[in-house]
């Protein structure tokens, strides 16, 4: 049986992952995790979500990713798994 966990990212204190940065929207994106597989959905944020592919940043709106993918949420970047742990650059 699969176990899904959904995290909500944004500046608003009601999010499960609060990112206190002006480049982050109040309700920026959501991430649904099942093992190492993830679905990242941008919530029409102002500064977007990006994944690093071959050294370039690719904009994502609704994308299947891995926890080990490097992402940029607003201007904060790091591995998805580190965002969940609260460690971001």
WOBELGI-V566545 format. One record per residue. N is the residue number from 1. RES is the residue in one small letter. SS is DSSP state (helix for helix, strand for strand, loop for the rest). NEAR is the number of other C-alpha atoms within 8 Angstrom. Layout:
# WOBELGI-V566545
n->N res->RES ss->SS near->NEAR
n->N res->RES ss->SS near->NEAR
This chain:
# WOBELGI-V566545
n->1 res->x ss->loop near->2
n->2 res->x ss->loop near->4
n->3 res->x ss->loop near->6
n->4 res->x ss->loop near->8
n->5 res->x ss->strand near->7
n->6 res->x ss->strand near->8
n->7 res->x ss->strand near->11
n->8 res->x ss->strand near->12
n->9 res->x ss->strand near->14
n->10 res->x ss->strand near->16
n->11 res->x ss->loop near->14
n->12 res->x ss->loop near->8
n->13 res->x ss->loop near->7
n->14 res->x ss->loop near->5
n->15 res->x ss->loop near->12
n->16 res->x ss->loop near->8
n->17 res->x ss->strand near->11
n->18 res->x ss->strand near->11
n->19 res->x ss->loop near->8
n->20 res->x ss->loop near->7
n->21 res->x ss->loop near->6
n->22 res->x ss->loop near->5
n->23 res->x ss->loop near->8
n->24 res->x ss->loop near->17
n->25 res->x ss->loop near->12
n->26 res->x ss->loop near->7
n->27 res->x ss->loop near->13
n->28 res->x ss->loop near->15
n->29 res->x ss->strand near->14
n->30 res->x ss->strand near->12
n->31 res->x ss->strand near->12
n->32 res->x ss->strand near->11
n->33 res->x ss->strand near->11
n->34 res->x ss->strand near->10
n->35 res->x ss->loop near->7
n->36 res->x ss->loop near->8
n->37 res->x ss->strand near->10
n->38 res->x ss->strand near->13
n->39 res->x ss->strand near->11
n->40 res->x ss->strand near->14
n->41 res->x ss->strand near->11
n->42 res->x ss->strand near->13
n->43 res->x ss->loop near->9
n->44 res->x ss->loop near->8
n->45 res->x ss->loop near->11
n->46 res->x ss->loop near->7
n->47 res->x ss->loop near->10
n->48 res->x ss->loop near->13
n->49 res->x ss->strand near->13
n->50 res->x ss->strand near->11
n->51 res->x ss->strand near->12
n->52 res->x ss->strand near->12
n->53 res->x ss->strand near->7
n->54 res->x ss->loop near->4
n->55 res->x ss->loop near->5
n->56 res->x ss->strand near->6
n->57 res->x ss->strand near->8
n->58 res->x ss->strand near->8
n->59 res->x ss->strand near->8
n->60 res->x ss->strand near->12
n->61 res->x ss->loop near->11
n->62 res->x ss->strand near->8
n->63 res->x ss->strand near->8
n->64 res->x ss->strand near->8
n->65 res->x ss->strand near->9
n->66 res->x ss->strand near->9
n->67 res->x ss->loop near->10
n->68 res->x ss->loop near->8
n->69 res->x ss->loop near->10
n->70 res->x ss->strand near->10
n->71 res->x ss->strand near->12
n->72 res->x ss->strand near->12
n->73 res->x ss->strand near->11
n->74 res->x ss->loop near->10
n->75 res->x ss->loop near->8
n->76 res->x ss->strand near->8
n->77 res->x ss->strand near->10
n->78 res->x ss->strand near->12
n->79 res->x ss->strand near->12
n->80 res->x ss->helix near->12
n->81 res->x ss->helix near->8
n->82 res->x ss->helix near->10
n->83 res->x ss->helix near->11
n->84 res->x ss->helix near->9
n->85 res->x ss->helix near->6
n->86 res->x ss->loop near->7
n->87 res->x ss->loop near->8
n->88 res->x ss->loop near->9
n->89 res->x ss->loop near->5
